[in-house]
């Protein structure tokens, strides 16, 4: 079996730059693929944090003018990844969020910023930029969606292309942008190309023109082919159903390992779960919750948005409090939800606490100290929070959608009797059904032997990248073979 070479193209990758789960996936998958004889180079924009990490890295290609300014492609290794970094100060040398300014609105030139990333990826794919020539170019989300389009319209020999959808809600649609601005031919402006409801659709372009499409869980792959889940792209995804597959995400089980996690005051494993108690105490102290022995502690680690069902968590607070539970919330996002959680914490001191913002150390402590982690998303392509919860023995309470449905086994009587249950699911995604799921979880808590069995089974769940990396490697090899 020969070694395959893959160029992974994305707008973020942990630990160099992260705004969400995309970064975790892009950062972890190359390490898992190395065991499958797949060598990955990851292409990233040259944001300030990335440039600081790579230092004075070698230049492998220069652009006298790339969508408005001079740019260089640099080769480096940082954060455990082999990188190609697009050093284009006119596009990326901006502090703060990689996608938006201080006002929270996306940068006005995001269309050019991420077209440049895709253009550089296509050049690497065709052997025009340095010595690394991949067998496959793997584009992640809309920010890389034009890479398959450039390779398609450039003509001539090219590598295979894969487009992965991490969240179909974010599509990269840009009005008023001419094809000349981004260097695509006029015949690309069609329903068979990059045109999307009278605009240019970056994600749509990748979905239409890539050789293969993946998304991050089997259930989500089915959901996005329906009018309810397809967000305007379900017709295209049904048309390309033979090219579409769902490959479940994993987590980096070295980073997320309670037995070795240096962020925890008390490390533990499945055989020594009693040591979790010290983390629960530390979490209560950190969040200002009362030291109440016997009270179950529910946690939330989430972006505050309608998609994530955070309004349902607010609605469930009376059920939690009536059941004697406490609630710790970590997250940021919608200003109205931030204010509502802050208000709830003020209204119920010692029982409800909210940390507005993101803190990686606190995120690890939440997983290690909470008894249950709530993920009531209205849609969820995969979700990583519930996988971390399983690994750390915090029972997930999740909606039955997307990757949540694929990773958590509901603790119904049959599943509990069979010894396979790992958490609590609910459907449909309504306040009443979520409150009922919270009530079921409280009832399980009151049966300590049953709770301990569920917790042990949860921690035994394989949430690593091993199986998924094998699926990606097979996808790449099948694609390369089909183009031979």
Secondary structure as the mmCIF struct_conf table of DSSP 4:
data_model
#
loop_
_struct_conf.conf_type_id
_struct_conf.id
_struct_conf.beg_label_comp_id
_struct_conf.beg_label_asym_id
_struct_conf.beg_label_seq_id
_struct_conf.end_label_comp_id
_struct_conf.end_label_asym_id
_struct_conf.end_label_seq_id
HELX_LH_PP_P HELX_LH_PP_P1 UNK A 2 UNK A 3
STRN STRN1 UNK A 4 UNK A 9
BEND BEND1 UNK A 11 UNK A 11
STRN STRN2 UNK A 13 UNK A 13
TURN_TY1_P TURN_TY1_P1 UNK A 14 UNK A 16
STRN STRN3 UNK A 17 UNK A 17
BEND BEND2 UNK A 19 UNK A 20
HELX_RH_AL_P HELX_RH_AL_P1 UNK A 21 UNK A 34
TURN_TY1_P TURN_TY1_P2 UNK A 35 UNK A 37
STRN STRN4 UNK A 38 UNK A 45
HELX_RH_AL_P HELX_RH_AL_P2 UNK A 48 UNK A 54
BEND BEND3 UNK A 56 UNK A 56
HELX_LH_PP_P HELX_LH_PP_P2 UNK A 57 UNK A 57
STRN STRN5 UNK A 58 UNK A 63
BEND BEND4 UNK A 64 UNK A 64
BEND BEND5 UNK A 66 UNK A 69
STRN STRN6 UNK A 71 UNK A 78
TURN_TY1_P TURN_TY1_P3 UNK A 79 UNK A 80
STRN STRN7 UNK A 81 UNK A 87
HELX_RH_AL_P HELX_RH_AL_P3 UNK A 89 UNK A 92
BEND BEND6 UNK A 95 UNK A 96
BEND BEND7 UNK A 98 UNK A 99
STRN STRN8 UNK A 100 UNK A 100
TURN_TY1_P TURN_TY1_P4 UNK A 102 UNK A 103
BEND BEND8 UNK A 104 UNK A 105
STRN STRN9 UNK A 106 UNK A 106
HELX_LH_PP_P HELX_LH_PP_P3 UNK A 107 UNK A 107
TURN_TY1_P TURN_TY1_P5 UNK A 108 UNK A 109
HELX_RH_AL_P HELX_RH_AL_P4 UNK A 110 UNK A 125
TURN_TY1_P TURN_TY1_P6 UNK A 126 UNK A 127
BEND BEND9 UNK A 129 UNK A 131
BEND BEND10 UNK A 135 UNK A 135
STRN STRN10 UNK A 136 UNK A 140
TURN_TY1_P TURN_TY1_P7 UNK A 141 UNK A 141
HELX_RH_3T_P HELX_RH_3T_P1 UNK A 142 UNK A 144
TURN_TY1_P TURN_TY1_P8 UNK A 145 UNK A 145
HELX_RH_AL_P HELX_RH_AL_P5 UNK A 146 UNK A 154
BEND BEND11 UNK A 156 UNK A 157
STRN STRN11 UNK A 160 UNK A 165
BEND BEND12 UNK A 166 UNK A 166
TURN_TY1_P TURN_TY1_P9 UNK A 168 UNK A 169
STRN STRN12 UNK A 173 UNK A 174
TURN_TY1_P TURN_TY1_P10 UNK A 175 UNK A 176
HELX_RH_AL_P HELX_RH_AL_P6 UNK A 179 UNK A 182
TURN_TY1_P TURN_TY1_P11 UNK A 183 UNK A 183
HELX_RH_3T_P HELX_RH_3T_P2 UNK A 186 UNK A 188
BEND BEND13 UNK A 190 UNK A 190
TURN_TY1_P TURN_TY1_P12 UNK A 191 UNK A 194
STRN STRN13 UNK A 195 UNK A 196
TURN_TY1_P TURN_TY1_P13 UNK A 197 UNK A 198
STRN STRN14 UNK A 199 UNK A 201
HELX_RH_AL_P HELX_RH_AL_P7 UNK A 202 UNK A 209
BEND BEND14 UNK A 210 UNK A 211
STRN STRN15 UNK A 212 UNK A 215
BEND BEND15 UNK A 216 UNK A 216
HELX_RH_AL_P HELX_RH_AL_P8 UNK A 218 UNK A 223
TURN_TY1_P TURN_TY1_P14 UNK A 224 UNK A 225
BEND BEND16 UNK A 226 UNK A 226
TURN_TY1_P TURN_TY1_P15 UNK A 227 UNK A 229
BEND BEND17 UNK A 230 UNK A 230
TURN_TY1_P TURN_TY1_P16 UNK A 231 UNK A 232
HELX_RH_AL_P HELX_RH_AL_P9 UNK A 234 UNK A 239
TURN_TY1_P TURN_TY1_P17 UNK A 240 UNK A 240
HELX_RH_3T_P HELX_RH_3T_P3 UNK A 241 UNK A 243
STRN STRN16 UNK A 244 UNK A 246
TURN_TY1_P TURN_TY1_P18 UNK A 253 UNK A 255
BEND BEND18 UNK A 256 UNK A 256
TURN_TY1_P TURN_TY1_P19 UNK A 258 UNK A 260
TURN_TY1_P TURN_TY1_P20 UNK A 262 UNK A 263
BEND BEND19 UNK A 265 UNK A 266
HELX_RH_3T_P HELX_RH_3T_P4 UNK A 270 UNK A 275
HELX_RH_AL_P HELX_RH_AL_P10 UNK A 276 UNK A 287
TURN_TY1_P TURN_TY1_P21 UNK A 288 UNK A 288
TURN_TY1_P TURN_TY1_P22 UNK A 293 UNK A 294
STRN STRN17 UNK A 297 UNK A 304
BEND BEND20 UNK A 305 UNK A 305
TURN_TY1_P TURN_TY1_P23 UNK A 306 UNK A 309
HELX_RH_AL_P HELX_RH_AL_P11 UNK A 310 UNK A 322
TURN_TY1_P TURN_TY1_P24 UNK A 323 UNK A 324
STRN STRN18 UNK A 326 UNK A 333
HELX_RH_AL_P HELX_RH_AL_P12 UNK A 335 UNK A 347
TURN_TY1_P TURN_TY1_P25 UNK A 348 UNK A 351
STRN STRN19 UNK A 352 UNK A 356
BEND BEND21 UNK A 357 UNK A 357
HELX_RH_AL_P HELX_RH_AL_P13 UNK A 360 UNK A 369
BEND BEND22 UNK A 371 UNK A 371
STRN STRN20 UNK A 372 UNK A 375
BEND BEND23 UNK A 378 UNK A 378
BEND BEND24 UNK A 381 UNK A 382
BEND BEND25 UNK A 384 UNK A 384
HELX_RH_AL_P HELX_RH_AL_P14 UNK A 385 UNK A 392
TURN_TY1_P TURN_TY1_P26 UNK A 393 UNK A 393
STRN STRN21 UNK A 395 UNK A 399
BEND BEND26 UNK A 400 UNK A 401
HELX_RH_AL_P HELX_RH_AL_P15 UNK A 402 UNK A 407
STRN STRN22 UNK A 410 UNK A 410
HELX_RH_AL_P HELX_RH_AL_P16 UNK A 413 UNK A 418
TURN_TY1_P TURN_TY1_P27 UNK A 419 UNK A 419
STRN STRN23 UNK A 423 UNK A 426
BEND BEND27 UNK A 428 UNK A 428
BEND BEND28 UNK A 430 UNK A 430
HELX_RH_AL_P HELX_RH_AL_P17 UNK A 431 UNK A 445
TURN_TY1_P TURN_TY1_P28 UNK A 446 UNK A 446
BEND BEND29 UNK A 447 UNK A 447
HELX_RH_AL_P HELX_RH_AL_P18 UNK A 448 UNK A 460
BEND BEND30 UNK A 461 UNK A 461
BEND BEND31 UNK A 464 UNK A 465
HELX_RH_AL_P HELX_RH_AL_P19 UNK A 466 UNK A 483
#
